[in-house]
Amino acid sequence: MHKPLLLRDVAIGLTGRRADVRVENGRVAAVEPAGTGSEGADVIDGRGGTVLPGLVDAHVHMLQWASVRQRVSVAAARSAAHAVELLVAAQGPPGDTGLLAGAHYRETFWRVPPHKDLLDRAFPARPVAVFSNDLHAVWLNSRALTLVGREHPTGVLVEADAMAVTAALPTPETAESDRWVLEATDAAAARGITAVADYEYADTAADWTRRLAVRAPSTRVRCVIPRFRLDHAIELGHRTGVELPGTDGLLTVGPLKVFLDGSLNTRTAFCHDPYPGDFPDDEYPGELLITEDALRELVERAAAHGISPALHAIGDGANRVALDVLAAAGVANARIEHAQLLNPGDVARFAELGITAGVQPAHAPDDRDVADRYWSGRTARAFAYADLLKAGTRLEFGSDAPVAPLDPWDGIASAVTRTDDDRPPWHPEQNLPLPAALAASAGGRTTVAVGDPADLVVTGRDLRDLPPDELRDMPIVATILGGRTTHAG
């Protein structure tokens, strides 16, 4: 057991009440008037900041996020050629022939699309792989294509091909990548996170059990089951929400992840209306990656073994299919991940069917320009968080890191303001009030009480009168996981 903690002089959620909070045996033991004695306890001075339930990132790809933290970002690139310049500037020692990995490219507004020839001219002897911001595409040079045993006319692969190539590229030794991932949980705790749902396309339960043998992560982890591991998970008796044995509550089984469509940036999100002007027949609506019958069979099989579904659906067509299948299957505790574009008639169905919307608010300002282009005339129903909330839907926020940074305050600020730069809010009618945004980031709660688990965050600011444009840079005084301090600012 950890030594008792006293959180001194903190505001209790958004209530305005100032108090001292005592933590013992992994629980909130007392909420007492400020100035209570601290005998026998370690003291964290909140200095009027706010104590909240620990924040949850409900959708993250932990190994990819940890890996991207090691890659060269080309997010600032104004063109494919500029992206190559950024890679050249950061390539490291001359003569290095190891894989050079880039991240965060967005080609939507590049006049000339990315092509392997651009990379070949700059890197004739070194393999290069540049990952798109949404991870649904990868841009390779000829050396990298040879490395993975492929030929391709442009070097830009999307969706299933991109996933296959990503899996075939060289990776660091497991011990090194595990260190990266555990360090990423430390960084998450520094932003107030006490739990993540890991949507990595891998045997996450086995991977996290191995990492736990190295040291405890600084967050709890929900180990999501990818589709290709469903049979294995059933054989092991895994059930969504159940603690993995011997992990002291740090690891639990997550839902089954199934892709229904692609992404907005790659124009593979499945929509009712075609994408404008970029395809020969002008009738391309995106890609539906699984049939309704196959999806229903998969969902029902998982549910029969206690495994809840989490369905990746971005376009309004994919969301309609997801809702139809879940309604027909009658599955409880289901999730739809992303839900970026919805038909108006489908909004109320989330609450009616008891479906949680796992959404990523930082994507709305990130993708506003792309959405205005590819979903022109439909953006009033894109990232429609206020509509979902009004209909009674349970919202849970995630980052989808590395698509967006693993930082809950980035998502909270985006949900409240619908902008992340000096432009006016994008569709401000979909803004969320701060209490709703906090609840979606903290498992549905915004306050703490005696008896609660001691998964807590203490912010450096009283949130009640905080200007919304200051949310994104929220200082964190402390993060506590089961009574253990995982971050002290």
HUPEFEN-V792208 format. One record per residue. N is the residue number from 1. PSI is psi in radians with two decimals (none if undefined). Layout:
# HUPEFEN-V792208
n->N psi->PSI
n->N psi->PSI
This chain:
# HUPEFEN-V792208
n->1 psi->2.59
n->2 psi->2.67
n->3 psi->2.49
n->4 psi->2.61
n->5 psi->2.57
n->6 psi->2.06
n->7 psi->1.87
n->8 psi->2.35
n->9 psi->1.16
n->10 psi->2.61
n->11 psi->2.34
n->12 psi->1.75
n->13 psi->-2.39
n->14 psi->0.28
n->15 psi->-0.42
n->16 psi->-0.17
n->17 psi->2.26
n->18 psi->2.37
n->19 psi->3.02
n->20 psi->2.42
n->21 psi->2.15
n->22 psi->2.33
n->23 psi->2.21
n->24 psi->2.48
n->25 psi->0.68
n->26 psi->0.20
n->27 psi->2.81
n->28 psi->1.98
n->29 psi->-0.51
n->30 psi->2.55
n->31 psi->1.86
n->32 psi->2.84
n->33 psi->2.49
n->34 psi->2.41
n->35 psi->0.05
n->36 psi->2.61
n->37 psi->2.68
n->38 psi->0.44
n->39 psi->2.25
n->40 psi->0.13
n->41 psi->2.60
n->42 psi->2.44
n->43 psi->2.31
n->44 psi->2.04
n->45 psi->1.91
n->46 psi->-0.37
n->47 psi->0.75
n->48 psi->0.04
n->49 psi->-3.05
n->50 psi->2.35
n->51 psi->2.30
n->52 psi->2.81
n->53 psi->2.57
n->54 psi->2.50
n->55 psi->2.65
n->56 psi->2.26
n->57 psi->1.83
n->58 psi->0.10
n->59 psi->1.80
n->60 psi->2.63
n->61 psi->1.67
n->62 psi->-0.76
n->63 psi->-0.71
n->64 psi->-0.70
n->65 psi->-0.80
n->66 psi->-0.64
n->67 psi->-0.73
n->68 psi->-0.54
n->69 psi->-0.31
n->70 psi->-0.12
n->71 psi->2.94
n->72 psi->2.10
n->73 psi->2.30
n->74 psi->0.47
n->75 psi->-0.52
n->76 psi->-0.02
n->77 psi->2.27
n->78 psi->-0.16
n->79 psi->2.96
n->80 psi->-0.71
n->81 psi->-0.68
n->82 psi->-0.66
n->83 psi->-0.72
n->84 psi->-0.70
n->85 psi->-0.74
n->86 psi->-0.66
n->87 psi->-0.75
n->88 psi->-0.74
n->89 psi->-0.41
n->90 psi->0.26
n->91 psi->-0.20
n->92 psi->-2.80
n->93 psi->2.48
n->94 psi->2.53
n->95 psi->-0.09
n->96 psi->2.17
n->97 psi->0.12
n->98 psi->2.87
n->99 psi->2.24
n->100 psi->2.10
n->101 psi->2.27
n->102 psi->2.92
n->103 psi->2.76
n->104 psi->0.54
n->105 psi->2.52
n->106 psi->2.02
n->107 psi->-0.06
n->108 psi->-0.73
n->109 psi->0.27
n->110 psi->2.29
n->111 psi->-0.60
n->112 psi->2.17
n->113 psi->2.77
n->114 psi->2.58
n->115 psi->2.58
n->116 psi->-0.51
n->117 psi->-0.65
n->118 psi->-0.78
n->119 psi->-0.64
n->120 psi->-0.71
n->121 psi->-0.64
n->122 psi->-0.50
n->123 psi->1.26
n->124 psi->-0.42
n->125 psi->0.01
n->126 psi->2.30
n->127 psi->2.41
n->128 psi->2.33
n->129 psi->2.18
n->130 psi->2.14
n->131 psi->2.39
n->132 psi->2.82
n->133 psi->-0.59
n->134 psi->0.04
n->135 psi->0.22
n->136 psi->0.06
n->137 psi->2.65
n->138 psi->2.41
n->139 psi->2.04
n->140 psi->2.63
n->141 psi->3.10
n->142 psi->-0.65
n->143 psi->-0.72
n->144 psi->-0.67
n->145 psi->-0.74
n->146 psi->-0.68
n->147 psi->-0.62
n->148 psi->0.17
n->149 psi->0.67
n->150 psi->2.72
n->151 psi->2.51
n->152 psi->2.41
n->153 psi->-0.59
n->154 psi->-0.38
n->155 psi->0.02
n->156 psi->1.97
n->157 psi->2.52
n->158 psi->2.80
n->159 psi->-2.18
n->160 psi->-0.69
n->161 psi->-0.71
n->162 psi->-0.72
n->163 psi->-0.72
n->164 psi->-0.74
n->165 psi->-0.75
n->166 psi->-0.76
n->167 psi->-0.46
n->168 psi->-0.28
n->169 psi->2.68
n->170 psi->2.51
n->171 psi->2.76
n->172 psi->2.92
n->173 psi->2.56
n->174 psi->-0.71
n->175 psi->-0.66
n->176 psi->-0.79
n->177 psi->-0.61
n->178 psi->-0.69
n->179 psi->-0.75
n->180 psi->-0.78
n->181 psi->-0.76
n->182 psi->-0.65
n->183 psi->-0.58
n->184 psi->-0.58
n->185 psi->-0.57
n->186 psi->-0.76
n->187 psi->-0.63
n->188 psi->-0.77
n->189 psi->-0.58
n->190 psi->-0.26
n->191 psi->0.22
n->192 psi->0.17
n->193 psi->2.33
n->194 psi->-0.13
n->195 psi->2.55
n->196 psi->2.64
n->197 psi->2.01
n->198 psi->1.89
n->199 psi->0.41
n->200 psi->2.49
n->201 psi->1.29
n->202 psi->3.11
n->203 psi->1.41
n->204 psi->-0.61
n->205 psi->-0.78
n->206 psi->-0.73
n->207 psi->-0.77
n->208 psi->-0.54
n->209 psi->-0.70
n->210 psi->-0.76
n->211 psi->-0.64
n->212 psi->-0.50
n->213 psi->-0.37
n->214 psi->-0.92
n->215 psi->2.88
n->216 psi->2.33
n->217 psi->2.84
n->218 psi->0.08
n->219 psi->2.77
n->220 psi->2.74
n->221 psi->2.22
n->222 psi->2.03
n->223 psi->1.70
n->224 psi->2.54
n->225 psi->2.01
n->226 psi->2.76
n->227 psi->-0.69
n->228 psi->-0.17
n->229 psi->0.16
n->230 psi->-0.85
n->231 psi->-0.73
n->232 psi->-0.75
n->233 psi->-0.69
n->234 psi->-0.74
n->235 psi->-0.64
n->236 psi->-0.13
n->237 psi->0.37
n->238 psi->2.43
n->239 psi->2.37
n->240 psi->2.28
n->241 psi->-0.13
n->242 psi->2.39
n->243 psi->2.40
n->244 psi->2.33
n->245 psi->2.45
n->246 psi->0.30
n->247 psi->0.13
n->248 psi->0.63
n->249 psi->0.00
n->250 psi->-0.51
n->251 psi->2.27
n->252 psi->2.83
n->253 psi->2.31
n->254 psi->-2.91
n->255 psi->3.06
n->256 psi->2.18
n->257 psi->2.21
n->258 psi->2.25
n->259 psi->2.21
n->260 psi->-0.57
n->261 psi->-2.97
n->262 psi->-2.13
n->263 psi->2.89
n->264 psi->-0.84
n->265 psi->-0.58
n->266 psi->0.04
n->267 psi->0.62
n->268 psi->-0.03
n->269 psi->2.32
n->270 psi->2.06
n->271 psi->2.80
n->272 psi->-0.59
n->273 psi->2.56
n->274 psi->2.78
n->275 psi->2.55
n->276 psi->2.15
n->277 psi->-0.07
n->278 psi->0.02
n->279 psi->2.60
n->280 psi->-0.70
n->281 psi->-0.01
n->282 psi->0.41
n->283 psi->0.37
n->284 psi->2.05
n->285 psi->0.11
n->286 psi->-2.93
n->287 psi->2.21
n->288 psi->2.05
n->289 psi->-0.05
n->290 psi->2.50
n->291 psi->2.78
n->292 psi->-0.74
n->293 psi->-0.75
n->294 psi->-0.67
n->295 psi->-0.79
n->296 psi->-0.74
n->297 psi->-0.73
n->298 psi->-0.82
n->299 psi->-0.77
n->300 psi->-0.66
n->301 psi->-0.78
n->302 psi->-0.82
n->303 psi->-0.61
n->304 psi->-0.33
n->305 psi->0.32
n->306 psi->0.33
n->307 psi->2.08
n->308 psi->2.60
n->309 psi->2.59
n->310 psi->1.89
n->311 psi->2.08
n->312 psi->1.97
n->313 psi->2.06
n->314 psi->-0.91
n->315 psi->2.79
n->316 psi->-0.53
n->317 psi->-0.77
n->318 psi->-0.68
n->319 psi->-0.66
n->320 psi->-0.77
n->321 psi->-0.79
n->322 psi->-0.81
n->323 psi->-0.74
n->324 psi->-0.78
n->325 psi->-0.76
n->326 psi->-0.64
n->327 psi->-0.77
n->328 psi->-0.62
n->329 psi->-0.37
n->330 psi->0.64
n->331 psi->2.29
n->332 psi->2.76
n->333 psi->0.61
n->334 psi->2.79
n->335 psi->2.55
n->336 psi->2.14
n->337 psi->2.25
n->338 psi->-1.07
n->339 psi->0.87
n->340 psi->-0.60
n->341 psi->2.19
n->342 psi->2.47
n->343 psi->2.44
n->344 psi->-0.66
n->345 psi->-0.20
n->346 psi->-0.25
n->347 psi->-0.86
n->348 psi->-0.37
n->349 psi->-0.46
n->350 psi->-0.93
n->351 psi->-0.71
n->352 psi->-0.63
n->353 psi->-0.04
n->354 psi->0.53
n->355 psi->2.28
n->356 psi->2.36
n->357 psi->1.90
n->358 psi->1.82
n->359 psi->2.84
n->360 psi->1.56
n->361 psi->-0.46
n->362 psi->-0.37
n->363 psi->-0.46
n->364 psi->-0.97
n->365 psi->-0.54
n->366 psi->-0.71
n->367 psi->0.21
n->368 psi->-0.73
n->369 psi->-0.70
n->370 psi->-0.75
n->371 psi->-0.72
n->372 psi->-0.52
n->373 psi->-0.91
n->374 psi->-0.40
n->375 psi->0.65
n->376 psi->2.32
n->377 psi->-0.09
n->378 psi->-0.01
n->379 psi->-0.22
n->380 psi->-0.33
n->381 psi->0.39
n->382 psi->2.42
n->383 psi->0.87
n->384 psi->1.12
n->385 psi->-0.68
n->386 psi->-0.70
n->387 psi->-0.76
n->388 psi->-0.78
n->389 psi->-0.77
n->390 psi->-0.57
n->391 psi->-0.10
n->392 psi->0.26
n->393 psi->2.45
n->394 psi->2.13
n->395 psi->2.39
n->396 psi->2.22
n->397 psi->2.49
n->398 psi->3.08
n->399 psi->-0.48
n->400 psi->0.46
n->401 psi->2.37
n->402 psi->0.21
n->403 psi->-0.69
n->404 psi->2.80
n->405 psi->2.57
n->406 psi->1.41
n->407 psi->1.86
n->408 psi->-0.47
n->409 psi->-0.46
n->410 psi->-0.77
n->411 psi->-0.76
n->412 psi->-0.81
n->413 psi->-0.71
n->414 psi->-0.66
n->415 psi->-0.63
n->416 psi->-0.61
n->417 psi->-0.37
n->418 psi->0.57
n->419 psi->2.72
n->420 psi->0.31
n->421 psi->-2.77
n->422 psi->0.14
n->423 psi->2.75
n->424 psi->2.82
n->425 psi->2.51
n->426 psi->2.04
n->427 psi->1.15
n->428 psi->-0.25
n->429 psi->-0.25
n->430 psi->0.15
n->431 psi->2.59
n->432 psi->2.53
n->433 psi->2.68
n->434 psi->-0.77
n->435 psi->-0.69
n->436 psi->-0.69
n->437 psi->-0.71
n->438 psi->-0.73
n->439 psi->-0.69
n->440 psi->-0.29
n->441 psi->-0.10
n->442 psi->0.63
n->443 psi->0.40
n->444 psi->-0.05
n->445 psi->2.66
n->446 psi->0.13
n->447 psi->2.98
n->448 psi->2.63
n->449 psi->2.83
n->450 psi->2.35
n->451 psi->-0.28
n->452 psi->2.62
n->453 psi->2.49
n->454 psi->0.97
n->455 psi->1.77
n->456 psi->2.74
n->457 psi->2.43
n->458 psi->2.03
n->459 psi->2.83
n->460 psi->0.06
n->461 psi->2.59
n->462 psi->2.11
n->463 psi->-0.23
n->464 psi->-0.74
n->465 psi->0.38
n->466 psi->2.27
n->467 psi->2.37
n->468 psi->-0.55
n->469 psi->-0.04
n->470 psi->-0.05
n->471 psi->-0.69
n->472 psi->-0.51
n->473 psi->0.55
n->474 psi->2.14
n->475 psi->2.49
n->476 psi->2.10
n->477 psi->-0.77
n->478 psi->2.62
n->479 psi->2.35
n->480 psi->2.28
n->481 psi->1.90
n->482 psi->0.56
n->483 psi->-0.06
n->484 psi->2.27
n->485 psi->2.02
n->486 psi->-0.25
n->487 psi->2.36
n->488 psi->1.97
n->489 psi->none
